[in-house]
């Protein structure tokens, strides 16, 4: 539970990087609004619009990161029956990362769909997430909340597994090395 809550807090804090996500989504879905405008001009003129969807981003990131860190811990302790995640082999760390990453993507997908639709709208649009959610369900049905989930599993999943595996494995190795050094003195 500690890992899951810590992960959730990290996910919420990522909202600080939201302007980069907004610009990426605009470049992918509505590139004309960026045409001929430099980064400084965009920041100066759009300010608050670069944080469009911040509430939905936090709402997506909190359970997504909770599932990433908590899912990995669940795999370590309940499936692999490890007493300490630091004792995991690289293969076990990878398996735990897969469990956490895919759980994270599945849990966060509905809120990610709403967040992305908010962010792809024009800078001047003030349409909120609740209105987008209602329209989405009315026009496309509830399964639309999971649009893009398979590509996320195929593209984002491996990247998330790779980075989470490396980070968790390196952290464990460093903690183990520090613990050995303390025991020598």
N, C-alpha and C positions, 0 to 999 in steps of 0.2 A: 504494500500500500504506500510505503514511503517513496519508492521509486516512481509509482504512478502519480502521486501528488506532486513530486518534484518535477516530473515531466510536464504535467499540466501547467505548472507555473512558468516553465520555460516556454511552452507554447503560447501562453498569454503574452509573455514579454516580447515575442516575435512581432507583435503589432508595430513595434518601432520601425521595422523594415518594410512596412506596408507600401509606402510610395514606390518602391522598386517593383513590387508585385503588381500594383495598379498600372504602372507604365508598361510592364511586360504584357499584361492582358490587353491593354489598349493596342500595343504594337501587333499583337496576334489577331485581334478581333475587329479593330477599328483604327487602322493605321493612319487614316486621313486626318484624324484629330492631332496627330503628332507631326505631320508633314511640315517641314520647314521651320520647326521650333527646336531650339536647343534646350539642353537640360536646365540651364540657369533660368531661361525664360519660362519654362514649364513650372519650375519651383516657385518663381516669383508671381506668376499669374494664377496658378491653380491651387496653391497652398493647401487649404482644407480639403479640396477635391481629391488630393493625392491620398487622403486617409479615408476615402469613401469605402464604406463597408467594414469599418474597423470593428464594429460590434459583432458582425457576423464572422469576421476573421477570428476574434477571440472565442466566439461560441464554437467555431470549428476546431480551433487549435487546442482548446482545453480538453475536450474528450479525445481528440486525435492523439495528442501527446500522452494523455493518461493511458490510452490503449497501447501506445508504442512501448512506453517504459513498463507499465503494469503487465502487459501481455508477455514481454520478454521475461520479467520476473516470475510470472505464472509458469512459463515453460521451464525455467530453471528449477524452481522449487517444487512444483506440483507434478510435472511430467517427467523431468529428469531426476527428481528426488535429490538434488544437490543441497547440501547444508549451507554452502556459500558460493555465490555466483563467481567469485574470484577463482574458484577451483575448476571452472569450466575449461574444457579444451577449446581450441579455435573452432572445431566443428560444432561443438555444443553451443558456443556463442553465436555462430551463424544460424543454427536452428532456432535459438531463442529470438534472434533478430528477425527471422522470417515470421515467426508467430506474432511478434509485436508489430512489425511493419504492416502485415496484411490486415491485422485487426484494426490498426490505426486508419488505414485507408478506407476500410469498410465503414467504420464508425463516423468518420469525418466527411464522407462523400456527400450526403444530403446538404449539409451546411456549406460545403465547398461549391456546390452547384449554385446556390443562392448568392453567395459572396461573389462568385465570378460574374454572374449576371448583373449584379449591382455595379461592379467595377468596369464591365465592358460598355455600359451606357455612356452617353456623352458626359463630358465634365459638368455640363449645366443641369443634367437630369437629377431630380431629387426623389425619384421613385424608391421607396423603402423596401426592405427585405420581406416584410409581411405581405405587402401588395404583390411582390414578385412571387412569393410562395403560393398565394391564393391563385394567381393567374396561371402559374405553372401546373398546379394540380388540376385546375378546371380545364385547361387546354390540352395538357399532355398526360395527365394522370400521375399517380404517386410514384410510378416507376421512373419518371423523369428525374427524380431526386438522385438517382444512381447513374445518370448519364455520364459516360466517360470513365466508369469504374474499371472496366476491363483494360483500357489503355493505361490507366493509372497503375493497375497491378503489373502490367507488362513493362512500363517505362519508369515510373516513380518507384515502384516496389523494389526492383533490383538496386537502384541508387540508394534508397533508404536502408535497405538491408546491408549494402556494402559499407556505407558510412557509419551506421549504428554498430555493426559488427566490429569494425576497426576501432572505433572509439571505445566500446565496451571492453574489447580485448586488451587494448593498450592501457586503459585505466586499471584493469585488474592486474596486469603484469607490473605496472608501476607500484600499485598498492602492495602487492606481494613482495616486491624488491625492498620497499621501504620497511615492511614488517620484518623481513629478514635482517636488515641493517640494525633495527632497534633491538632485536633479539641477540645480536652479536655483542652488544655493549652492555 
